[in-house]
Amino acid sequence: MNVLIYDTEEQIGIAAGNYMCGQVLQKPDSVLGLATGSTPLKPYNQMIDLYKRGVVDFSQVTTFNLDEYVRLNVKDKNSYHSFMHENLFDHINIPEENINFLNGNAEDLEQECKNYEKKIKAAGGIDIQLLGIGSNGHIAFNEPADCFQRWSHVVTLKESTVKDNSRFFTSIEEVPTQAVTMGIGSIMQAKKILIIALGKKKAAAIKQLIDGNVTPMCPASVLQFHTDVTLMLDKEAASLL
């Protein structure tokens, strides 16, 4: 694991955005695995800035998002579909047909998950997967559990995750309690992984990820078995290392 510690969130945003764009510069038809939430906002801003300055071209890129809420209209401002368009896709030149999401409104969610795995495989696999980490160690919506869920699946969100995500909604009652998510196996098959963590709330999970036993009770700990992981942390997130 390559562990990089920064003074500020702004520094991480620039470094992470540069890292993602560096992948595209190396391989213009890269397949990017993307995340939502507050963590990737500054990296996405940097990617947009580099595109607008003519440094990078996304016209051949394919993307797969990690997860989506179940039974939330994609036009709802809190859907991950809306989030990604507002904060990245509407500002760069990636073709709409190259953008892939799990459909949380599919009639058959299990079949939707199987189809998503086939799409990732058909695209040649993910070249670089961007991840955040939950305070309970979840990655994507892979929550602490008795076993690792290998492939994309439907998940019932833990109370702590619903609470964490309630800051984006008017009330905690509005937060969906289910999601569709890439599984641990899907994530582990990415050729490279970039994980960003900010703040003291993430420190215990980061310590477990790096130094702890590999256990599905901290899903991120499985990243110890990946061959190419870069962590970008602020000092608070790295405070227990």
Disulfide bonds with the S-S distance in Angstrom:
none
